[in-house]
Amino acid sequence: MTALTLHTRARFAAICHLLAIGLLILTTSAAEHHLENPGPEGDGLFTIGPDYKVDPDLTDRGNPKGKSFGFSMPLASSKIFRGDDQTLDPVKKPVRKERKISVYVPAAYKDGTKAPLLIIHDGPGPLNSVRNALDNLTVSKNPNRTLPAFIAIAVENGGNDGKNSQRGLEYDTMSDRLARFIHDEVLPAVLNHAELRAAYPRLAFTENPWGRGVIGCSSGGAAALTMAWFRPDWFRRVIAYSGTFVDQQDDDAPEEAKYPLGAWEYHSGMKLIATSDQKPLRIFTHVSEKDIRPNDAEETHHNWVMAGQRTAAALKAKGYHHRFVFSQATGHCDRRVFDQTLADTLVWLWRGYRAD
């Protein structure tokens, strides 16, 4: 080996070392850019009811309106949720041929800016209320009661409910499958939607995981936490109303080998929240006083109230920024709870967010 070759290799190694240091610095800078210090305001456990009222910020208050878009995604075209999983029982629990996607871009969004996002499970779900909250609170003069101009994307589930259903597969499975589906398939489909792209030619989504929230109710609530739990590099803000933190994962799902009790493992069984390193998440959870099916025994793995309370206790003990609401005299995914709390919940959820 010649001296020139040795010298060239030494220079190449030195350059690679410098590049590695530069990449480390860039990565560290990016991570620091995504750090937040929202403070503890609004964190804690709250009891509401038994009387309820509609928050005015969830109604049409005459502020400028954004634009709504809609399209469908055939399940058969998906690489992740094709509708033919071996856990399904399509005879008893039919699977949809396609899922509807509803998108709302608030009037306050400026084309070309990197928009934060809110993914809504069981779309359209609470999309109408979210629209009103955006219309009212993106222009709010109260600095303590504002929302960023996030784009709301409501994603319809694949059909039916519970074990052996497409919805159950998507929402009750303890894995990153749903997060990958939203990130890899739904978001690109939204960005490539012709009508939306015509209205906003420079539409862009933030890559900042603190700029990406997820909301759901029941199994959709559990799915919101699961998306963020398994992929906090993509999603970090969570709203779970009447979360199904119980054992509703398919018995023949591959994930059963690692998480045999499904979402029950978050707070009991494996106690994932307590035994895992704290993740960079901001989490709202809720449970209703009557959030329980008539045949649920006190100590089964299907007790919604117990699961909700244990989840809240585990999050508090671990030191998460967490807000928990217990609603008196209400049932599962009770509309009265949404009507009273959703605006406050969204304001709390986005506390500390800094736009790119």
C-alpha positions, 0 to 999 in steps of 0.5 A: 500500500502506497503512502499516497493511498494511506494519506487518502484513506486517512483524509477520507476517515477524517472527513467521515469523522467530521461529517458524523460530528456534524450530523450529531450536532444537527440531530441534537439541534433538531431534538432541542428544537422539538423540546417543549416546556409548557408548564403544569397549568391545566394538568391534574385530575378533574371531576365534572357533572352531573349537569352539563352545558355546551361550550360556546367555542364549540358553536358557530360564533360567526368567525371566518370559516375554513375549507372542507375536503373529502375523499375515499381510500380503498382498503384493498390498495393499502399495504398495512390494512387491506381488509384481509387480515387473518384475525378478521371474521368478515361474515359476522363483522363485515369490512368496508371496501373503502374508508372516508377521509375528511379534512378541514383547513382552518381560515387561519392557515397560511398556504406554504406554512408547515401545518400542525395536524390533528388526526381524528379516529372514527371520522368524522367523529367530533370534526364539526366541534373541532371545526368550530373550535378552530374557527373561534380559537385561532383568532382568540384575543385571549393568550391563554385560550388559543389554538394553532391553525392545525389541519384536522384529518378525520379517518374513518375506521375499516368497519365494525367493532371489537375482536375479529373486526377491522376496526378492532384490528386497527384500534385495539392492536398493541403495535405501531401499525396504525401509526404507520398507516396514518403516517405512510398512507393517509398523510401522503394521500391528503397532500396529493388530493387534487382538490385540496392541492388546487386550493393550497398549492404549497400545503405542507405538514410539520415534521415536528412530532409535537405538532401532531395530535391524535384524538379518539373515543372508546377503542379510538381513544386507546388507539390515540395513545397507542399511536403515540406510545409506539411512535413518539417520533411522529405523534406526541399529543393524545386525547382519549375519551372513554378510552378502551384500555382493556383487553380487546386485542384479537386473541389470534393477533401476533401482538398477543405473544408480547402483549397478551392483555392488549391495552390493559397492559398499559396500567395493569398486567405488564404496567407499561406506563410505570415500567417504561422510560417516560416518553415525550408525550402530552396526554388527556384521558377521560372516563365516564361514571357509567363507562361500563358494560352491564356484564363487566365484573369488577376484576375482569380485564374489561372494566372501562372505569377501572381501566381509565382510573388506573391509566390516569394514576399511572400517568400521574405517578410517572410524571407525564403532563396529563389531564384526566376528567371523570364525568359524573352521570354520563355513559360511554363516549357521552356527547355531553362530555364532548360538548362541555370539555372539548374546547378546553381539552384542545387548548390544554393539548396544544399548550406550549406548541411552537410553530416551525 
